[in-house]
Amino acid sequence: MSSEQETNRRRLRELLVVRGNSKCVDCGAPGPEWASFTLGVFMCDTCSGIHRNIPQISRVKSVLLDPWDAAEVEFMASTGNSAAKAKYEQKVPPFYYCPTKTDCQLLREQWIRARYERNEFIYVERQEPYSAGYREGFLWKRGRDNGQFLSRKFILSEREGALKYFNKHDAREPKALMKIQTINATFQPAKISNPHGLQITYLKDNSTRNIFVYHEDGKEMVDWFNAIRAARFHYLQVAFPGAHDVDLVPKLTRNYIKEGYMEKTGPKHTEGFKKRWFTLDDRRLMYFKDPLDAYARGEVFIGSKENDYTVLPGLPPSTQGNHWQFGITIVTPERKFLFACETEAEQKDWVGVFQGVVNRPMLPQEYAVEAHFKHKP
């Protein structure tokens, strides 16, 4: 290696410890080892792969392995992550979802393209698809009974406070009306077997209803997601007029705390254990026969330890009928719920997340949820 190359490498390593450069500019992952020498930013391996897909905007190199010339290094020094963020994230709306290293590829890709390719946060008019308060279009929706994805018209209206979809393109009445007040959306590419798959949930008669949708165009799907977040944000601003944005943003959409298979038995604890798909959504533990079911077979409210909710590893000694050996008992004021996991690692994971919920004091509005909660055994 020439002395010039060695000097350039050393300078790049020095730049990596400069404040702002020690984390990926796009997802915040620590220790970035890649850089865009056309944008002047440092990034992680995963995000560098997305940058390679927009070569007209971003050209990437390995900080440690590729050759660098002095002019490129100087450009990196004169720009860096903090300066790039100040330029490309000038006007990010508070409701817009900024992905982290744990988010799916689609969210990360569209965040990168929105900033560097489309300049959405420099020119506010380019945010219109998700900030106008009204959006309509067609999405592929999974049929509740046959599992087929069919094209359905969707309308999101902040004025009406609802997301609606129609079974026929010329139908006047919607097939379903989902109130912004109870709606949630989370990307589920693995579950839906589509890289753009979105799970939308809402409450119907105080029970959770799931719908699963996708669009071939990734931007279109992320625009729908952020439009839902915008509608939720504006609803919450009205509902809680004194609240700060920073307090409202975590309430816009949420990913599930944990999902996976467990066995469960009925309220008498004499029935055989059945394998079910479980989803822990905040304080709601829902179980389904199939992960893509529209409705849960049952829901369990998990309160706090101050209100006599307890989580215990293991099952009562008299328990029979479980094929999986690693049990969990959730004690509520009304009854005990018995579950079994296939592995000890899964048991520890579930106990850990349940304990986290139980240790968290209940909020005033959660008492109302508990009071109205319907458990379907």
Secondary structure, 3 states (H helix, E strand, C coil): CCHHHHHHHHHHHHHHCCCCCCECCCCCCECCCEEECCCCEEECHHHHHHHCCCCCCCCEEECCCCCCCHHHHHHHHHCHHHHHHHHHCCCCCCCCCCCCCCCCHHHHHHHHHHHHHCCCCCCHHHHHHHHCCEEEEEEEEECCCCCCEEEEEEEEECCCCEEEEECCCCCCCCCEEEECCCCEEEECHHHHCCCCCEEEEEEECCEEEEEEEECCCHHHHHHHHHHHHHHHHHHHHHHCCCCCHHHHHHHCCCCCCEEEEEEECCCCCCCCCEEEEEEEECCEEEEECCCCCCECCEEEECCCHHHCCEEEECCCCCCCCCCCCEEEEEECCCCEEEEEECCHHHHHHHHHHHHHHHCCCCCHHHHHHHHHCCCCC
